[in-house]
Amino acid sequence: MFAGREYLYIEISDDVVFHELVDTVFSSNTHIPDPVHGGIGEEKTVIITPNNKRFFGLSYKGDLRGWNAKLTAYCKATGFQWASIDEDKLITSDGSTFPLEDCVVNFL
């Protein structure tokens, strides 16, 4: 699909530099085809869940399936979770759900 914009939150262990994260995502998943269109950007947000997991906000547009496949493959390979927001909840890849009001949201 080649339309719209999606938001994804990637679990991180330390402070992250956006371009370094993207470089790592691409270099560590060469078996996953690169997105063929669009781009990725940082949302300058870190969401910290009540169990102290930190999620770095990203958004991407264009080849939504391609970007999602690349980012989730990185998470699977590194053992990190990914998350999305549905209404007022953060939903992680392991099925955990956190009301956003129970999370700390840091704007970078």
Number of C-alpha atoms within 10 A of each C-alpha: 10 13 11 11 14 16 19 21 25 23 22 17 10 7 9 11 9 17 11 9 13 17 10 12 19 17 11 15 17 10 10 14 12 14 17 13 14 16 14 16 14 17 17 12 15 23 21 18 19 13 8 10 15 22 25 23 22 19 17 20 21 19 20 22 14 20 24 17 17 21 20 20 19 24 18 12 11 12 10 17 19 23 23 18 16 11 8 10 17 23 18 18 15 9 9 10 16 17 15 19 11 12 18 14 15 11 10 7
